[in-house]
Amino acid sequence: MAKSDIACHQYVGLTDLLRAVKAPDFVSCEGIYRHSDSVDDMEKALEDIVVKQLDDKLKGSDFIGLIIDETVNITVDKKLIIYVKLEIKGRVETCFLGNYDVHSGTARCIFYKVVEVLRERNVELSRVIGLGSDGASVLMGKRAGVGALLKKESAFSIQVHCGAHRAALAALDAAKAVDQVGAYKRTIASVYSFYKHSASRTNRLHQLTAALSDEDMTSLKQPCAVRWLSLHRAVEGIKRNWPALVIELNKEAVGGNAQAQGILGQIQPYCFIALTHALADVLPVMTKLNLVFQKDDVNLATIRPMVHASVAALTQLRDAPGLEEERFQADCQEGMYKDVKVTHADSLDLLNCFDVLLNPSRYPQTQGALQEYAEPAIRTIIGHFGKEITSEDESAPATALSSMPQARNEMPSL
């Protein structure tokens, strides 16, 4: 019952059910506790056994590491969750110590609570040689953080900022530098919310996905800042369901649903689905690195090579399209992708022309080649953006910027 989160008052009904189906141990009523309060007594007895086993492990470990984090419960009460890392017969083991009330989130309050809990378990602070946390200043501050206070009691203790958390923060900071990624995350959150609150819409999306593809549907996910791998799963959900999403949202929009029309305008453009596939190349690299950091028995010798390999993979994706992006570019032809219309697909040629014109890494090295370089790209840009040139003399005929000689005359730098 405890493992399944079944309420204690269900105990009597469950025992009656087991007797009704003639379970071997419930044929007779003899020796069966039937009162619901019996559950509390049995759970307390089990708790005592678990606590005793943990105390024995704490006593048998010469050195102890702490993993702590602040949290709140459903009533927004401040809590402190504590895990311990123990050395048991040459093997490292992580154990849950408890989730404790703290009246404030200051470093001293947290430190005193840790000291109190350890002393109740007869653990000397001198045995604590490590503190792992999420890197918050209240925990890892050099002068007044919990780690600094702990070091005064245990001179050999060290502080460790969770590697998985640091990798997630690095990815988050990188994403903040690109406005399109922030807008993308808001868009897929809107898609998730639109279908989460409607069973009929979700069912129609399932049916469309099944009709358009032989693959099983990947459910839509919500990107969440506190769940390190959530964005990867959210992007996969959008990538796999994009054709069905466009068709279903278009149907909703035609029916007068303004919210569906707004979301459709965000996910149907070329730039959205292109960014989806680019992220589908990048995020697996970060996910794989993050999972390495989360292993219970991580081999420290593999960390540096794994980080270097991840950096090399990301550098390669920066300089050249990845596998998912190449597939998308190959499949997206004449403004259609998987038989679904992609809006603003013609902007790709313009973007490529601007890249040819403005990206120094593509410039030829010889002077002769440089003089003729990018003329096709400039013609394409002129053809798209060429407009009437206004004149101070209204009677003078206006001419359009529509030829290379005229472009070079107007812009000598060309």
C-alpha positions as CSV (number, residue, x, y, z in Angstrom):
1,M,0.0,0.0,0.0
2,A,2.8,2.4,0.8
3,K,4.6,1.8,-2.5
4,S,1.3,2.3,-4.4
5,D,0.3,5.4,-2.4
6,I,-2.9,3.7,-1.3
7,A,-4.7,5.5,1.6
8,C,-4.8,3.7,4.9
9,H,-8.6,3.7,5.1
10,Q,-8.6,1.4,2.0
11,Y,-7.0,-1.3,4.1
12,V,-10.2,-2.9,5.4
13,G,-11.8,-3.0,1.9
14,L,-8.6,-4.6,0.4
15,T,-8.6,-7.3,3.1
16,D,-12.3,-8.0,2.4
17,L,-11.5,-8.3,-1.3
18,L,-8.6,-10.7,-0.7
19,R,-10.9,-12.9,1.5
20,A,-13.6,-12.8,-1.2
21,V,-11.2,-14.1,-3.9
22,K,-9.9,-16.6,-1.3
23,A,-6.3,-15.5,-1.3
24,P,-4.2,-18.2,0.4
25,D,-3.3,-16.1,3.4
26,F,-6.8,-14.7,3.9
27,V,-9.0,-17.8,3.9
28,S,-9.3,-17.5,7.7
29,C,-9.8,-14.4,9.7
30,E,-7.5,-15.6,12.4
31,G,-4.4,-13.5,12.9
32,I,-5.6,-10.8,10.4
33,Y,-5.6,-7.2,11.7
34,R,-8.7,-5.6,10.3
35,H,-8.7,-2.1,11.9
36,S,-7.4,0.7,9.6
37,D,-5.2,2.0,12.5
38,S,-3.2,-1.3,12.1
39,V,-1.8,0.1,8.9
40,D,-0.1,3.0,10.8
41,D,1.4,0.5,13.3
42,M,2.7,-1.7,10.5
43,E,4.1,1.3,8.6
44,K,5.8,2.5,11.8
45,A,7.4,-0.9,12.3
46,L,8.6,-1.0,8.7
47,E,10.0,2.5,9.1
48,D,11.9,1.5,12.2
49,I,13.5,-1.4,10.3
50,V,14.6,1.0,7.4
51,V,15.9,3.6,9.8
52,K,17.9,0.9,11.7
53,Q,19.4,-0.4,8.5
54,L,20.4,3.1,7.5
55,D,21.9,3.8,10.9
56,D,24.0,0.7,10.5
57,K,25.3,1.9,7.1
58,L,26.1,5.3,8.5
59,K,28.0,3.7,11.3
60,G,30.0,1.4,9.0
61,S,31.0,4.2,6.6
62,D,34.3,5.9,7.5
63,F,33.5,8.9,5.2
64,I,30.2,10.5,4.3
65,G,29.1,12.8,1.5
66,L,26.0,15.0,1.7
67,I,23.7,15.9,-1.2
68,I,21.2,18.6,-0.2
69,D,18.6,20.8,-1.9
70,E,15.9,23.2,-0.9
71,T,12.3,22.6,-1.9
72,V,8.8,23.4,-0.9
73,N,5.7,21.2,-0.4
74,I,2.2,21.7,-1.7
75,T,1.5,24.1,1.1
76,V,4.7,26.1,0.2
77,D,6.4,25.2,3.4
78,K,10.2,25.4,3.2
79,K,11.8,21.9,3.2
80,L,15.4,20.6,3.0
81,I,15.9,17.2,1.3
82,I,19.1,15.3,2.3
83,Y,20.8,12.3,0.7
84,V,24.0,10.7,2.0
85,K,26.7,9.0,-0.1
86,L,28.3,6.2,1.8
87,E,31.2,3.8,1.3
88,I,30.0,0.3,2.1
89,K,32.7,-2.4,1.7
90,G,34.5,-0.5,-1.1
91,R,31.2,0.3,-2.9
92,V,29.6,3.7,-3.0
93,E,25.9,3.8,-2.1
94,T,23.5,6.7,-2.1
95,C,20.7,6.7,0.5
96,F,17.8,9.0,1.2
97,L,18.1,10.5,4.7
98,G,15.0,12.6,4.9
99,N,13.0,15.6,4.0
100,Y,13.0,18.1,6.9
101,D,11.3,21.4,7.7
102,V,13.4,24.6,7.8
103,H,12.0,27.9,8.9
104,S,14.1,29.9,6.4
105,G,16.4,29.4,3.5
106,T,19.5,31.1,5.0
107,A,22.8,29.4,5.0
108,R,23.0,29.2,8.8
109,C,19.5,27.8,9.1
110,I,20.2,25.1,6.6
111,F,23.6,24.4,8.2
112,Y,22.2,24.1,11.7
113,K,19.5,21.7,10.4
114,V,22.1,19.5,8.7
115,V,24.1,19.4,11.9
116,E,21.0,18.6,14.0
117,V,20.1,15.7,11.7
118,L,23.6,14.3,11.6
119,R,23.9,14.5,15.4
120,E,20.6,12.6,15.8
121,R,22.2,9.9,13.7
122,N,25.4,10.0,15.7
123,V,27.4,11.1,12.7
124,E,30.5,13.3,13.5
125,L,30.9,16.3,11.2
126,S,34.6,15.4,10.8
127,R,33.5,12.3,8.8
128,V,31.6,14.5,6.3
129,I,34.1,15.1,3.4
130,G,31.8,16.3,0.6
131,L,28.8,18.5,-0.1
132,G,26.9,18.2,-3.4
133,S,24.3,20.8,-4.4
134,D,22.7,22.7,-7.3
135,G,25.3,25.5,-6.9
136,A,23.0,28.1,-5.3
137,S,25.0,30.8,-3.5
138,V,23.3,30.0,-0.2
139,L,24.8,26.5,-0.4
140,M,28.2,27.2,-2.2
141,G,29.0,30.7,-1.2
142,K,32.8,31.0,-0.5
143,R,32.5,32.9,2.8
144,A,29.0,32.3,4.3
145,G,27.5,29.4,2.3
146,V,26.6,26.1,3.8
147,G,29.8,24.5,2.3
148,A,32.0,27.2,3.9
149,L,30.4,26.7,7.3
150,L,30.8,22.9,6.9
151,K,34.5,23.4,6.1
152,K,35.1,25.1,9.4
153,E,33.9,21.9,11.1
154,S,35.5,19.5,8.7
155,A,38.7,20.9,7.2
156,F,38.9,18.2,4.4
157,S,35.4,18.7,3.1
158,I,34.9,19.8,-0.5
159,Q,32.0,21.3,-2.4
160,V,30.7,19.9,-5.7
161,H,28.3,21.6,-8.0
162,C,26.1,18.9,-9.7
163,G,27.6,18.2,-13.1
164,A,24.2,17.6,-14.7
165,H,22.8,20.8,-13.3
166,R,25.8,22.8,-14.6
167,A,25.4,21.3,-18.1
168,A,21.8,22.2,-18.0
169,L,22.6,25.8,-16.9
170,A,25.2,26.1,-19.7
171,A,22.6,25.0,-22.3
172,L,20.0,27.4,-20.8
173,D,22.4,30.4,-20.8
174,A,23.4,29.6,-24.5
175,A,19.7,29.5,-25.4
176,K,19.1,32.9,-23.8
177,A,21.6,34.4,-26.2
178,V,19.4,33.3,-29.1
179,D,16.0,35.0,-29.2
180,Q,14.5,32.5,-31.6
181,V,15.0,29.7,-29.1
182,G,13.1,31.5,-26.4
183,A,10.3,32.2,-28.8
184,Y,10.4,28.5,-30.0
185,K,10.0,27.2,-26.4
186,R,7.0,29.5,-25.8
187,T,5.4,28.2,-29.0
188,I,5.8,24.5,-28.2
189,A,4.5,25.2,-24.6
190,S,1.4,26.8,-26.3
191,V,1.0,23.7,-28.5
192,Y,1.2,21.4,-25.4
193,S,-1.3,23.5,-23.5
194,F,-3.7,23.6,-26.4
195,Y,-3.9,19.8,-26.6
196,K,-3.5,19.0,-22.9
197,H,-6.8,20.5,-22.0
198,S,-8.9,18.8,-24.7
199,A,-9.3,15.0,-25.0
200,S,-11.1,15.3,-28.3
201,R,-8.3,17.3,-29.9
202,T,-5.7,14.9,-28.6
203,N,-7.7,12.0,-30.0
204,R,-8.0,13.6,-33.4
205,L,-4.2,14.3,-33.4
206,H,-3.6,10.6,-32.6
207,Q,-5.8,9.5,-35.5
208,L,-4.1,11.9,-37.9
209,T,-0.6,10.8,-36.8
210,A,-1.6,7.1,-37.3
211,A,-3.0,7.9,-40.8
212,L,0.1,9.9,-41.9
213,S,2.8,7.7,-40.5
214,D,3.5,4.0,-39.7
215,E,5.4,5.1,-36.6
216,D,3.8,5.1,-33.2
217,M,2.8,8.6,-32.0
218,T,5.2,10.4,-29.7
219,S,3.2,12.3,-27.2
220,L,3.6,16.1,-26.9
221,K,5.8,17.2,-24.0
222,Q,6.1,20.4,-22.1
223,P,9.5,22.0,-21.9
224,C,10.3,22.6,-18.2
225,A,13.3,24.5,-16.7
226,V,13.6,22.1,-13.8
227,R,13.6,18.9,-15.9
228,W,16.9,18.8,-17.7
229,L,15.9,16.5,-20.6
230,S,12.4,17.9,-21.1
231,L,13.2,20.2,-24.1
232,H,14.7,17.3,-26.0
233,R,11.5,15.2,-25.6
234,A,9.4,18.2,-26.4
235,V,11.3,18.8,-29.7
236,E,11.0,15.2,-30.6
237,G,7.2,15.3,-30.0
238,I,6.9,18.4,-32.3
239,K,9.1,16.9,-35.0
240,R,7.3,13.6,-35.2
241,N,3.8,15.1,-35.1
242,W,4.3,18.3,-37.1
243,P,2.3,17.2,-40.2
244,A,-0.6,16.1,-38.1
245,L,-0.4,19.2,-36.0
246,V,-0.6,21.5,-39.0
247,I,-3.6,19.7,-40.5
248,E,-5.5,19.5,-37.2
249,L,-4.8,23.1,-36.3
250,N,-5.8,24.3,-39.8
251,K,-9.1,22.5,-39.3
252,E,-9.6,24.2,-36.0
253,A,-8.6,27.6,-37.5
254,V,-11.1,27.2,-40.4
255,G,-13.8,26.5,-37.8
256,G,-13.1,29.9,-36.2
257,N,-10.7,28.9,-33.3
258,A,-8.6,32.0,-32.9
259,Q,-6.1,30.3,-30.6
260,A,-5.5,27.5,-33.2
261,Q,-5.0,30.1,-35.9
262,G,-2.4,31.9,-33.9
263,I,-0.5,28.6,-33.1
264,L,-0.7,27.5,-36.7
265,G,0.9,30.8,-37.8
266,Q,3.8,30.1,-35.5
267,I,4.5,26.4,-36.4
268,Q,3.8,26.4,-40.1
269,P,6.6,28.7,-41.3
270,Y,9.8,27.3,-42.6
271,C,12.0,28.8,-39.9
272,F,10.0,26.9,-37.2
273,I,10.3,23.4,-38.6
274,A,13.9,24.1,-39.7
275,L,14.8,25.1,-36.1
276,T,13.0,22.0,-34.9
277,H,15.3,19.8,-36.9
278,A,18.4,21.8,-36.0
279,L,17.5,21.3,-32.3
280,A,16.9,17.6,-33.0
281,D,20.6,17.5,-33.9
282,V,21.9,19.6,-31.0
283,L,19.9,18.4,-28.1
284,P,20.8,14.7,-28.2
285,V,24.4,15.7,-27.7
286,M,23.5,17.6,-24.5
287,T,21.2,14.8,-23.4
288,K,23.8,12.1,-23.7
289,L,26.3,14.3,-21.8
290,N,23.7,15.0,-19.1
291,L,22.9,11.3,-18.7
292,V,26.6,10.5,-18.2
293,F,26.7,13.0,-15.3
294,Q,23.6,11.4,-13.8
295,K,25.0,7.9,-13.5
296,D,25.3,6.5,-10.0
297,D,28.6,4.7,-10.9
298,V,30.1,7.3,-13.3
299,N,33.7,6.6,-14.2
300,L,35.6,9.9,-13.7
301,A,38.1,8.9,-16.3
302,T,35.4,9.1,-19.0
303,I,34.2,12.6,-18.1
304,R,36.9,14.7,-19.8
305,P,36.8,12.6,-23.1
306,M,33.0,12.8,-23.1
307,V,33.0,16.6,-22.6
308,H,35.6,17.0,-25.4
309,A,33.5,14.8,-27.7
310,S,30.4,16.8,-27.0
311,V,32.2,20.1,-27.7
312,A,33.5,18.6,-31.0
313,A,30.1,17.4,-32.0
314,L,28.5,20.8,-31.2
315,T,31.3,22.6,-33.2
316,Q,30.6,20.4,-36.2
317,L,26.9,21.1,-36.0
318,R,27.7,24.8,-35.9
319,D,29.8,24.6,-39.0
320,A,27.7,22.2,-41.0
321,P,24.1,20.8,-41.0
322,G,23.5,17.7,-38.9
323,L,21.7,14.5,-40.0
324,E,18.2,15.7,-39.1
325,E,18.7,19.1,-40.7
326,E,20.0,17.5,-43.9
327,R,17.0,15.1,-44.0
328,F,14.6,18.1,-43.6
329,Q,16.3,20.1,-46.4
330,A,16.2,17.1,-48.7
331,D,12.5,16.4,-48.0
332,C,11.3,20.0,-48.0
333,Q,10.8,20.7,-51.7
334,E,8.7,23.4,-53.5
335,G,7.3,24.7,-50.2
336,M,6.0,21.2,-49.1
337,Y,7.3,19.0,-46.3
338,K,5.8,15.5,-45.9
339,D,2.9,16.6,-48.2
340,V,2.1,19.6,-45.9
341,K,2.5,23.2,-47.0
342,V,5.4,25.1,-45.4
343,T,4.8,28.9,-45.3
344,H,7.6,31.4,-46.1
345,A,9.7,28.7,-47.6
346,D,10.9,31.1,-50.3
347,S,12.8,33.0,-47.7
348,L,15.5,30.3,-47.6
349,D,17.0,31.4,-50.9
350,L,17.2,35.0,-49.7
351,L,18.9,33.9,-46.4
352,N,21.4,31.9,-48.4
353,C,22.1,34.9,-50.7
354,F,22.7,37.1,-47.6
355,D,25.0,34.4,-46.2
356,V,27.0,34.4,-49.5
357,L,27.2,38.2,-49.5
358,L,27.9,38.8,-45.8
359,N,29.8,35.8,-44.5
360,P,33.5,36.5,-44.8
361,S,34.4,32.8,-44.5
362,R,32.9,32.2,-47.9
363,Y,34.8,34.9,-49.7
364,P,37.3,33.8,-52.4
365,Q,41.0,34.4,-51.7
366,T,42.0,35.9,-55.1
367,Q,41.3,39.5,-56.1
368,G,40.0,38.4,-59.6
369,A,37.5,36.0,-58.2
370,L,36.4,38.5,-55.5
371,Q,35.4,41.0,-58.2
372,E,32.9,38.6,-59.7
373,Y,31.9,37.0,-56.4
374,A,28.3,36.9,-55.3
375,E,26.8,38.5,-58.4
376,P,24.0,35.9,-58.6
377,A,23.2,36.4,-54.9
378,I,23.2,40.2,-55.4
379,R,20.8,39.9,-58.4
380,T,18.5,37.7,-56.3
381,I,18.4,40.2,-53.4
382,I,17.9,43.2,-55.9
383,G,15.1,41.3,-57.6
384,H,13.3,40.7,-54.2
385,F,13.9,44.1,-52.5
386,G,14.3,46.4,-55.6
387,K,11.9,49.3,-55.4
388,E,11.4,52.7,-56.8
389,I,14.0,55.3,-56.0
390,T,12.5,58.5,-54.8
391,S,13.9,61.8,-56.1
392,E,13.8,65.2,-54.7
393,D,12.6,66.4,-58.0
394,E,9.1,65.0,-58.3
395,S,9.1,65.6,-62.1
396,A,12.2,63.4,-62.5
397,P,11.5,59.9,-63.6
398,A,11.9,57.2,-60.9
399,T,14.0,54.2,-61.7
400,A,14.1,50.9,-59.9
401,L,17.2,49.4,-58.3
402,S,17.1,46.3,-60.5
403,S,20.5,45.8,-62.2
404,M,24.1,45.1,-61.2
405,P,25.6,48.3,-62.7
406,Q,23.0,50.4,-61.0
407,A,23.6,48.5,-57.7
408,R,27.3,49.1,-57.9
409,N,26.7,52.8,-58.7
410,E,24.4,53.2,-55.7
411,M,26.5,51.1,-53.4
412,P,30.2,51.5,-54.4
413,S,31.3,49.0,-51.8
414,L,29.8,46.2,-54.0
